Amino acid sequence: QVHLVESGGGLVQAGGSLRLSCVASGRDFERYAVGWFRQVPGKEREFVTNINWSGTITYSIDSVKGRFTTSREIARNTVYLQMNSLEPEDTAVYFCAAGGVIDWPEVRYDFWGQGTQVTVSS
């Protein structure tokens, strides 16, 4: 079982930056890929980016490429989402999730955090 806790959300002006953290506890976290998702009220949860177990491979949706970067610090059981050049359209609750790779970048996410709010003002 893996327990995930996100932090680092907040209110930022357009063009600003935030770094989200996803801290894991539990067994075998280092074996799992980790993904970041976001959700706006009334809309489906959207995949944003993910990173493999070793932190060597990432995959992102086109709308965040060049702006968002995910990384992981294995020794700290932590995955980060660095978000730069934020836009009002990035406003959402951001979740991290962990799971096993089916066929990269497809991952079966078994463990989810509770989410952290990111609000970008124009």
Sequence and secondary structure as in RCSB ss.txt:
>XXXX:A:sequence
QVHLVESGGGLVQAGGSLRLSCVASGRDFERYAVGWFRQVPGKEREFVTNINWSGTITYSIDSVKGRFTTSREIA
RNTVYLQMNSLEPEDTAVYFCAAGGVIDWPEVRYDFWGQGTQVTVSS
>XXXX:A:secstr
 EEEEEE  EEEETT  EEEEEEEEETTGGGSEEEEEEE TTS  EEEEEE TTS  EEE GGGTTTEEEEEEGG
GTEEEEEE S  GGG EEEEEEEEEEEETTEEEEEEE   EEEEEE 
